[in-house]
Amino acid sequence: MEDQVDTLHCKSCAAPITGIYCAQCGQKVIQRRFTMRAIFDDVFNQISNVDHGLIYTFLMLFKKPDRVVLDYLAGKTIKYSSPFKYLIFWTAVSALIYIGLGFYDQQVAGMDNFMHSADDQKASEFGRLYNDLMKQNFQLVSILYIPLFAIFTWWFFKKSEFNYAEHLVANAYFSAQASIVFIPVLLFNLNIELISTLSMLIMILYYTYAIRMLFKQGWLATFFKVILIYLLSMFLFAIVASIVLIPYIFWQKQ
């Protein structure tokens, strides 16, 4: 009789249960005692569920990126990693490799040589503070590009009738996937100029493929729109960063 009560009522909130999960609090019905096998089964299930979501999302964003976005927006979320969790994970991996292997410092050094003369100490000091701040917040900066991309994809593809939030979801998935495609490039012994060029090219090509699949426009039209989106997003980010960061950098110098 005691076992029957346990199976009919949630052990966490005492609400009646009609399935394997409590409709009130989400507690799963567990009728067995904890054993070593139960612990190992639970750990394995947790790991395999996370890996399945990541791997399935990863593969589908290559095979059918439009299906990932449309399924997620339609509420079919159980098969996929959420877009922002997926974005945070892969931008963290990219940042770890890009900064950890010294590519960011190489890129900054190359830009300094191009932008500033040796005797321009004020500009050099400002650039150093700016780049240090970007380096410390590399993952955050990468994520902050997404709302800007979403502004322009929403503008250029208004006929899709996606709202801005839906464009955020699509851009989170696509940006994360582009960063994954870029990771293998870092593993080759290439100079920083070539790495920067390939980074931009990979981003544009993957975005062209994914957006063309999602919005069903021609390849050429999509390609040029993506280039404009990329350039406009970088320009807008530079303006926003200048407005926000320049006062902060000057304050740091005081």
N, C-alpha and C positions, 0 to 999 in steps of 0.2 A: 504493500500500500504506500509506503514511504517513497519507493522508487517511482510509482505512478505519479505522485504529487510532484516529484522533482522533474519528471519529463513533461509535465503539463504546465509548469510555471517556471518563469525565468529565475535562475539562482541569484541574479544580480538585483533585479527590480521587482520580482514576484509577479510580473504581468503574465497573463496567459500566453502560451506559445502554441502555434499551429504548424510551424515548420521547423527548420533546423536553426533559424535565427529568431531572436526576439524582435518583434515589430516595434517595441517601445524603446529599447536601448541598444539593439544590435548585437547583444551577447549571443555567441554560438552555443548551441546545446551540447554540453559535454557530459557524458554519462560514465565514462571510464575513469579509473584511478590513474594518477600520473605514475608512469614507469619510465625507465631509461629509454625504452623504445618510443614511448609517447613524446618524450622531449626531442629525440632525434627526428621523429616524423614532423613535429611542429617546426623545428629549425629548417628542415629541408623544404617544407611547404612554403615557409616565408621567403627563403632564398629563391626557390624556383619560381614563385609568383612574381617577385621583383624582376628576376632575370628574364622571365618570359615577356613581361611588359616592355622592358627595354629592348630586348632583341626583336620582338615582333614589331614594335614601333620603328626601330632602326631599319629593318628590312622593308617594311611597307612604305616608309618615306622615300625609299629609292624606287620601289616597284609601282606604288600607287599613292603618291603624296596627296592627291585630291581626296581619295577615299579615307585617309586618316583624318583629315580636317572635317570632311562632311560627316563621317561617323561620329566624331567627337562632338560636333555641334548638334547632332541629332540625339545626343544622349547615350550613344553606344560607347561608353567609356571604359568598360571593364577590360577590354583587350589591350588597351594602350596605356602607356605612361602619360600622365597629364602634361600638357604642353609646357608649363612653366617649371615643373619638376625636371622634365627632360632638358629644357634649356639650361637650368641651373647646373645640372650634372655635367653636361657636355662643355659648357663654358668654363667650368672649374677645371676639367681635364685639359682643355685647350690652354687655359691660363697657366696651369702647372707646367706644361711642356714648353710653351712659348717663352715664359719668363725663366723657368728653371734651367733651360738649356742656353740661355743668354741671348736669344734672338731679339727680344725687346730692346736690350741695351745696345745691340749692334745697330738696330734700326734707328734708335735715338741718336747714336753717335754719327751715323750717316746723315741724318737730317740736320744735326748741328753744324757739320762741316759745310753743308749746302746753304744753310740759312744765315749763318752768322760769321762775321769776320772775326779774326783772332783778337782784335782790340776792342770789340764791342762787348765790354764786360757786363753792362746792365742787361742787355738782351740775352747774353749767355746765362746770367744768373737767373733771370726770369724763366728762361727756357728750362733750366735745370730743375727749378722748383715745380714748374708745370709738369714736366715729364716724371718727376718723382711721385707727384700726386696721382698721375695717371697709372703709374706702375703699381702703386699701393692699392689702387681700386680698379685694377684691370678687368676683373670679372664683372664688377658693377657697371663699369663703363660699357662693356660689351652688351650687357642686358639693357642698358638705357637707350641703346640704338633702336631697340625693338619698337617702342611707341612711335619713334620718328618714322621708321619704315612703314608702320601701320597707317600713319597719317597719309602717306603718299600712295600706298597701295589702295587705300580706301578712296582716294581722290581719282587715281587713274583707272580704277575698275569699279566705278559707281554703278554700272549697269548690272553688276552681280547682285546688287541689293543686300550685300553683307553689311552689317553695321560695324562700327569701329571696334567694338569688343571682339567680334568674330574675326576681323582682320588681325587683331592682336594675337589671337589663338593661332591663326595660320602662320603669321610671321615668327612666333615663338618656335613652332615646329621647324619651319624652313631655315631659320637662322641657326638653330642648333645643329641641324643636319649639315649645313654648309660648313660649320666649324669642324664637324667630324671628318668631312671629305678633305679638309685642309690639313688635318693632323699628319697624315703620311708624308706630306711635302716637307715637314719639319725634320723628318728622320733622314733625309738625304743631305749630303754635304754641299749645300747650295749657298751662294752669296746672298746677302740680305736684300739686295735690290730685286733679285729674281724671286725670292720668297714673297716679297711684298706684291710684286706683279702677279704671281700665281695666286696669291690670296684673293686679290680683287677679281681675277678672272674666274676662279672657282666659285666665288660667291655669286657673280653675275650669271654664270652658266647654270648653276644649280637652281637659282631663283627663277631663271627663264624657264627651265624644265618644269619646276613645281608649279609656278604661277600659270603657265600655259595649260597644264593639266587641270588646274583648279578652275580657271576662268574661261577655258575653251576659246582662246584667241589664237591668231596666227603666230607662228614662231618669230617672224621678223618684227612684227608689231610689239610682241611681248618682250623681245630682246632689247629694243630701243627704250621701251617703257622702264624696264628694269635698270638700264644704265642711268636713266634720268632719276629714278627713285634712289639709286645708290648715291649719285652725286648730290642730289638735293638733301638727302638725309645727312650726309657728311657736312654739307654747308650749314644746315640748320643746327646740327650738333655743335659745330665750331662756334656759332653765334651764341647758343645757349651756354656752352662751356665758358666762353669769354665773359659773358654777363655774370655768371655764378662764380667762376674760379678766379678771375683777375682780382676782384676785391679781396678774396681770401688769401691769395698769394702775396699781395701787397701787405696785408695784415701780418702774415707770417714773417715778412722781412723786417717788420718794425722791432 
